[in-house]
Amino acid sequence: MDAATFEQLVVEELDRLPDDMVDGLDNVVFVVEDRPEDGSLDLLGLYDGWSLTERDRYGSSGELPDRIILYRESHLAACETLEDLRDEVHTTLVHEIAHFYGIDDARLHELGWA
């Protein structure tokens, strides 16, 4: 799947998320990259920023946005069908958005999102 098609799939899955999950996202951008910096295919996504629970000040002007990154090639390597790919992108989005809200990997694992 080419980059443009994958990005469209990410947008579609983002649109399917509950409003109360995405409405609170402030100063966050979603980015698709081919692979993580180390070149591996092990990482599906990454939250790059400060979670709400770790911010001592929030919303000050001039701050760069936090980023939620989805790795296209990692997803493609992990999924055999389009349905599997949609499910994995959805799960990755929920997982990384949860990090924005301060939910750690241990709790996400307990909830079935890790």
N, C-alpha and C positions, 0 to 999 in steps of 0.2 A: 504494500500500500504506500503510495507516495505521500509526501509531507502535507500537501494541501488537503487530501482526502482524510488523512488522520486528524488534522486540525479541525476539520468540519465535524468529524465524529466526536471529538472532545467538546466542541461547542454544543452539539446536540445533547450529550450526556450532562453537561453543565446545566443546560436548560431544563433537564428532567429532575434536577435536585430540588428538594423542598425550599420554598421561598424563605422560611425562617432560618435555613442553613446559610443561604447566600446573601440575604439582606444585611447581615451584620458584617460582611466583609468590607472593610474600608482600607483603601490604599493598598490593594492587592491586585497583582496582575497574574494572568495565567499564561504560561509560556510552554511551547513544545520545542524540545531539542531532540536530536537524533539519539545521542548517548550521553551518559554521565562523563565528567571530565576524565575519569580514569579509563574510559573506553570499555568498561565491562557492560554486560547486559543484565546484571543482578539487580540493579535499582530501577524501579518502575516510576518513582516520583520523588520529589523533594520539596519540602517547605523551606524557603530561604527567607528568614526574617525573624522578628521577635513576636512571640505569641502574646495575646492580650494579657495573660497572667504575668508576663515578664516585663511589661512596659511600665516605666515609671512616669513617662509623659506620653501622651498619645495625641496624634493629630496636629502636631506642630507643623507649620508650613516649611516647605523645602525638603522634607524627608523623602528619600527614594521609596518607592513602593516595595512591599514584600512581594516575593514571587512564589508561585506554585508552579513547579516544573514537572511536566510529564515527558517521559523518554519514549519516543516512538519505536525505535528499534528494539528496546527491551520488551515493550508490550507485544510487538509482532513476534518476537522470539518465544514469548510465553504462551501465546494463544494460537489455537489451531483453526478456529472458526470465527466468523464475524460476530456471532453471538457471544462467544467467549471474550473476544476483544472488547465489545461494548461493556460486558460485565466487569472486566478487569479495569477498564478506564473509569467506570463508575466507582468502583471500590477505591481506586487510587485517588480520585477526586475527593471522596468522603474522607479518606485517611489523611490526606494533606490539609484539607480544610479543618479537620479536627485539630491538627497541630497548631493552626492559627488561633484556635480557641483555647489552647493550652492543654489539650488531651495528649498524654504521652503514649508511646508504643505499648507499654504494658497494659494500660487501660483499653487501648484499641484492640489488643489481642483478646482481652476478656470479653469485649463486645462483639468480636468476630469480624473486625475491620482491619486486621493486620495480617 
